[in-house]
Amino acid sequence: MMFRGLNKISLDTKGRVSIPTKYRNELIKISKNKLICTIDLDHCLLLYPLNHWLKIEEKIMKLPSLDNSSRKLQRLLVGHAVEIDIDSSARILIPLELREFSKINKEAMFIGQGKRFEIWDYLTWTKSREKWLEKETLTLPKDFEMLSL
């Protein structure tokens, strides 16, 4: 299953969000109600089914710890990773520290990104998207030069 698309969601007063209906059954099935939420360099949150995250975490932790960039990546992604349960109402509680980092307060965007989701503060998402659309050129990796959409 590849998760795609975006959904505007709201946080309740405790910081919980409902998993959008179109993802709910598949996400619960593949995650067994266990997710990992961590931060992203773009100041959004990344949400992974636990089994997908464990593969990524293993790769991150195999990076050389004496390399400054590797150490920063380990500190940021693994250091901020929090296990989250999907409750019986298909909601997740986003920890306060992660909400503060991403500036998610009341309204957010829940965005499918293949095997993971991004969760953005709604206004930050809107401003970032507009900025990305203003750029005239998009630099692609060499492997994608022949890509046709």
Secondary structure, 3 states (H helix, E strand, C coil): CCEEEEEEEECCCCCEEECCHHHHHHHHHHHCCEEEEEECCCCCEEEEEHHHHHHHHHHHHCCCCCCHHHHHHHHHHHCCCEEEECCCCCEEECCHHHHHHHCCCCEEEEEEEECEEEEEEHHHHHHHHHHHHHCCCCCCCHHHCCCCC
